[in-house]
Structures are given as structure tokens and as C-alpha cells.
Amino acid sequence: MWMADFHMHTKYSDGKLELRDLVDLYGKLGFGAIAITDHLCEEKTLLGKAAAYLDKTLTPQSFPLYLEEIRIEADRAWTLYRMLVIPGIEITKNSLRHHRSAHILALGIKNYIRADLSIPEILKEIRSQGAISVAAHPISKNYVRGGHYHLWDHREELKDLFDAWEITDNGELLKAVAETKLPKLANSDLHRPHQIQSWKNTFGCERSWEAVADAIRNQNLDFRFFSSPVEPMTSTLFPILQNFRSLKHLGSKHFASTDRVKRLKYFYAVDIFSRSRAARKVRSSVGEELNVSNINAGSRLHTTTIIISNIINHHTGG
């Protein structure tokens, strides 16, 4: 099994790393595939024009250079790391009103797509290029952070047009999406190196774009939390994640099983642990008891063992 991350940004939009440095970051950590997905914003809207003015978006002029650099880096990455580098974009429709905002990943893209098109038109164009469409961080209105609600609010009418829906947002689990039967991906949305610490996808197929695209469409994948030495974890629960980095049986096809609730608790528990900063006492050996309190403001999580599927006794407000 090998890991993949399909959502990240470079200095072509609002990322902090050059494309070459981003490739090396993932390659040296042993990833099997990544997709470069810089923002491609609307050209006619106020926020889209602002992004262009600030040089935070791809444009018709920069897009050919972007694809060519990805091609060059893909050759280098395969030679050095045997890592697949996939050309992609994040089509970015931003609005001051969250319910109008939507971000769409296009993986395996070949030609420029205007972000000013309607969402169905964009998805049709992505599919016509043989690319994969992903609803990026489709945060619902029930989620505690602000975000881009349009795709989630219209999921019933759009669900058959997307190839996958992200179940993560900057390393955090989107429970509302994870609990559905929608096809899923788990990505980092990396802008800075430390954000590589997040949920990832794992594959058992060959490392080619065709095989990866088929695996996404057929949901032949799984999820894993990746902790990296790029920047020390703020959580004092790092040893637990080392013991439970591999999440088996959490692929989309498993969420509909009779153990769905248990697996979602398992998934969410690791997410809570990965972000907690106030653990009072942690022992990392398997089977040892944990005492953890004040995980988040207004939250309390009691645990008994580091067998994650059994650790949640009570959790509120998180």
C-alpha cells in the first residue's frame, strides 16, 4: 500500500513553496502520488479579480507554464522517488456569502477551464478531459467553522456529477460528509509544509494515472492519518498516532456496513486526538489506560484504552 495526497498549493497561487520544493517534500517522505492543485479563480467577480491582482490564482497566461513545470517535475519525481505527480487545479468560486462559495478539484487536467462557468458546466468539462472531479472541503452549515457551503447545500442534485467528495478540511474530519455514502477522498489542502500532517489516501494499485483514476471512481482506496517530522506535532498524543496510523476498513464501501457507527467513532476519535493540545496524561503502550481531559473548549473526552474504537465514552461540544 502506498499513500497519496491530491490537494496542495504552490506559489502559482497561495502556497508557500515552489513547485519543485513541494515535490521534494512529498517524495522524500515516501509518497506514491500527489496532485498539484493551485487555485484557478473566476475572472469576472470582485474576489476573482482581487486574486488575480494579488497573483494568487492561475490565469490563462500562467496556466501553460504551470502545466509544463508540472510535467518537468513529474519526470524528475518518477526518476528520483517513483512518485506520480498529477496535474490539477482547484476551481475557486468565492463569494462574500458562504452559501454561494464552492471549490472543485480537477485531477489529471489537460486544458484550461474557466471558473466563471456554472458548476454543472465545469464538471462536464472536467469529465470530457478524462479528469477526476472532487468536491473540495464541502463544509455544511452545521460545521463549526465558516466555509464553502454551495456544494454541500446542493449535494443531492450534484452527487452524480462528482467523482469524489473530500471528507477532510485542513486535516480535520468533516463528519457530515464521512457519514454519507458519497464516494470519498481524504486530502491535506496543503499551503505550508506543516499541513502535510493530515488524513491521506492509501492505494494498492499500480502507480499510473489511469490506475489511480479507476481506483478513485471505484473507491478502491483506504484512509490513513499521516504524522510527519516536518514540524513537531502540538499534540501530546503523538505516540498514540504512531500506534494507530493505519486505518483499515475505512474505505467508502465500508461506511455502509453494519459497523458504520463504530468505524466512524474510530475515525473521529483519531481526528480528535490528532488535534488535541491539553492531554493531561498519556501512556503510549498498547492497552495502557489514558487520562485525557479538556480536549477542546467546551469538550470532554474520557478514554480507557488506546484501542481507538473503544476509547470514546463521552464527547460533547467538539
Secondary structure in CASP SS format (residue, H / E / C, confidence):
PFRMAT SS
TARGET T0000
AUTHOR 0000-0000-0000
METHOD secondary structure of the structure
MODEL  1
M C 1.00
W E 1.00
M E 1.00
A E 1.00
D E 1.00
F C 1.00
H C 1.00
M E 1.00
H C 1.00
T C 1.00
K C 1.00
Y C 1.00
S C 1.00
D C 1.00
G C 1.00
K C 1.00
L C 1.00
E C 1.00
L H 1.00
R H 1.00
D H 1.00
L H 1.00
V H 1.00
D H 1.00
L H 1.00
Y H 1.00
G H 1.00
K H 1.00
L C 1.00
G C 1.00
F C 1.00
G C 1.00
A E 1.00
I E 1.00
A E 1.00
I E 1.00
T E 1.00
D E 1.00
H E 1.00
L E 1.00
C E 1.00
E C 1.00
E C 1.00
K C 1.00
T C 1.00
L H 1.00
L H 1.00
G H 1.00
K H 1.00
A H 1.00
A H 1.00
A H 1.00
Y H 1.00
L C 1.00
D C 1.00
K C 1.00
T C 1.00
L C 1.00
T C 1.00
P C 1.00
Q C 1.00
S C 1.00
F H 1.00
P H 1.00
L H 1.00
Y H 1.00
L H 1.00
E H 1.00
E H 1.00
I H 1.00
R H 1.00
I H 1.00
E H 1.00
A H 1.00
D H 1.00
R H 1.00
A H 1.00
W H 1.00
T H 1.00
L H 1.00
Y H 1.00
R C 1.00
M C 1.00
L E 1.00
V E 1.00
I E 1.00
P E 1.00
G E 1.00
I E 1.00
E E 1.00
I E 1.00
T E 1.00
K E 1.00
N C 1.00
S C 1.00
L C 1.00
R C 1.00
H H 1.00
H H 1.00
R H 1.00
S C 1.00
A E 1.00
H E 1.00
I E 1.00
L E 1.00
A E 1.00
L E 1.00
G C 1.00
I C 1.00
K C 1.00
N C 1.00
Y C 1.00
I C 1.00
R C 1.00
A C 1.00
D C 1.00
L C 1.00
S C 1.00
I H 1.00
P H 1.00
E H 1.00
I H 1.00
L H 1.00
K H 1.00
E H 1.00
I H 1.00
R H 1.00
S H 1.00
Q C 1.00
G C 1.00
A C 1.00
I E 1.00
S E 1.00
V E 1.00
A E 1.00
A C 1.00
H C 1.00
P C 1.00
I C 1.00
S C 1.00
K C 1.00
N C 1.00
Y C 1.00
V C 1.00
R C 1.00
G C 1.00
G C 1.00
H C 1.00
Y C 1.00
H H 1.00
L H 1.00
W H 1.00
D H 1.00
H C 1.00
R H 1.00
E H 1.00
E H 1.00
L H 1.00
K C 1.00
D C 1.00
L C 1.00
F C 1.00
D C 1.00
A E 1.00
W E 1.00
E E 1.00
I C 1.00
T E 1.00
D E 1.00
N C 1.00
G C 1.00
E E 1.00
L E 1.00
L C 1.00
K H 1.00
A H 1.00
V H 1.00
A H 1.00
E C 1.00
T C 1.00
K C 1.00
L C 1.00
P C 1.00
K E 1.00
L E 1.00
A C 1.00
N C 1.00
S C 1.00
D C 1.00
L E 1.00
H C 1.00
R C 1.00
P H 1.00
H H 1.00
Q H 1.00
I H 1.00
Q C 1.00
S E 1.00
W E 1.00
K E 1.00
N E 1.00
T E 1.00
F E 1.00
G C 1.00
C C 1.00
E C 1.00
R C 1.00
S C 1.00
W H 1.00
E H 1.00
A H 1.00
V H 1.00
A H 1.00
D H 1.00
A H 1.00
I H 1.00
R H 1.00
N H 1.00
Q C 1.00
N C 1.00
L C 1.00
D E 1.00
F E 1.00
R E 1.00
F E 1.00
F E 1.00
S C 1.00
S C 1.00
P C 1.00
V C 1.00
E C 1.00
P C 1.00
M C 1.00
T C 1.00
S C 1.00
T C 1.00
L C 1.00
F H 1.00
P H 1.00
I H 1.00
L H 1.00
Q H 1.00
N H 1.00
F C 1.00
R C 1.00
S E 1.00
L E 1.00
K C 1.00
H C 1.00
L C 1.00
G C 1.00
S H 1.00
K H 1.00
H H 1.00
F C 1.00
A C 1.00
S C 1.00
T C 1.00
D C 1.00
R H 1.00
V H 1.00
K H 1.00
R H 1.00
L H 1.00
K H 1.00
Y H 1.00
F H 1.00
Y H 1.00
A H 1.00
V H 1.00
D H 1.00
I H 1.00
F H 1.00
S H 1.00
R H 1.00
S C 1.00
R C 1.00
A C 1.00
A C 1.00
R C 1.00
K E 1.00
V C 1.00
R C 1.00
S C 1.00
S C 1.00
V C 1.00
G C 1.00
E C 1.00
E C 1.00
L C 1.00
N E 1.00
V C 1.00
S C 1.00
N C 1.00
I C 1.00
N C 1.00
A C 1.00
G C 1.00
S C 1.00
R C 1.00
L C 1.00
H C 1.00
T C 1.00
T C 1.00
T C 1.00
I C 1.00
I C 1.00
I H 1.00
S H 1.00
N H 1.00
I C 1.00
I C 1.00
N C 1.00
H C 1.00
H C 1.00
T C 1.00
G C 1.00
G C 1.00
END
